[in-house]
Amino acid sequence: MHYLDYAATTPVPAEVAQAMAAVLTEHYGNPSSQYELGRRAKDLVNRSRAVVAGALGCASEQLFFTSCGTEGDNWAIRAALYQNRRVGRHIVTTAVEHSAVLQCVKRLEQEGCSATYLKPDNAGRITAEQVADALREDTALVSIMLVNNETGVRFPVEEVAALLQDRPTLLHTDAVQGFLKVPFTVKTLGADYITLSAHKIGGPKGIGALYAGGRAKPPQSLLYGGGQESGLRPGTEPTAQIAGFAKAVALRLERLEETLAHLSACKSYAIEKLRAIPDLRFIGQGDAPHILSVSLPGYPSQNIVSELDAKGICISAGSACHRGKASHVLTAMGLDKKTAAGTVRVSFGPETAFEDIDALAAALLEHKTTRFPML
Ligand code: PLP
């Protein structure tokens, strides 16, 4: 098999699986329990939090575990609106956010908020000036992602943070695709809320984290229950997932330079190989080292994905979360219909080998030469 869909999810390295298995079978205590087994589990959660917080450069108290990136996005947005309820109910975001942000903002519009959705240019870029122009007196929140999950384009979060310095408007960034792919710390980024998800960096699915710091107060709870996560995110801690998340972060940090160099090398190699395919277009030319978006205009991406699937090659048509529907990202970029419909996303990870890319290039070329284009 040639797995080239690391932006959708990643395999868990053996060390991560082992760390999780040890928690499930040996250190299975409930962190709230008062005896040794519970105390050990609590200690494990605390140590894991320190590892993830360390990777962001924040204090452990500013980091809350969540069930996924989607929860972190929803929580940050609602928490910011609650904190800024006296400022207003206007949100500035982009038309190319992940649906975890877009659908949350759409829901808030139904609840009486208003929103401005910034459109990218046809390379997928958004500028800080666009954000500045959209700000209003009643703007409670700007939510702008760090790295777009379809194009790999990095957005100017630092510049937006600088813009908001003297205003009450809070800043959230969905860093699910940027974490440990593009360098940043909470200090360099300057966002008040940062969302992470473990399964994009070799951690398990079903665990993420939300940083709330800067001008953000401890985030108003979405759930009501026990006292876990400082009483702000109740529910018995998923200790195995938390341990797996921390192990994945530690492993990536240990080999960060090497991994990033490998991702960049894979991307450059793929660009070189795919360039040889007649009429193939590169979309967005994203900055993130792990994402490459390409189009075979006229050749529907769903067909490409299924034909490659039959050859054991896994890639995605746009984003894995929008199967079957025209990608809102490509539509917002103003791509013509044929180019948008023919766009596929290839993404790389530490385990990617150049042979995987050779197989991809050969299969795309074969598709292009043996199938009829859509008229
Ligand atoms: N945000 C971005 C940019 C993503 O790419 C994803 C997942 O694809 C998410 C949020 C959602 O994360 P999760 O799958 O952990 O809910």
Residues whose N, C-alpha, C, O or C-beta is under 5 A from the ligand:
A	BS01	PLP	A7 A8 C68 G69 T70 H98 A100 V147 N149 D174 V176 Q177 S197
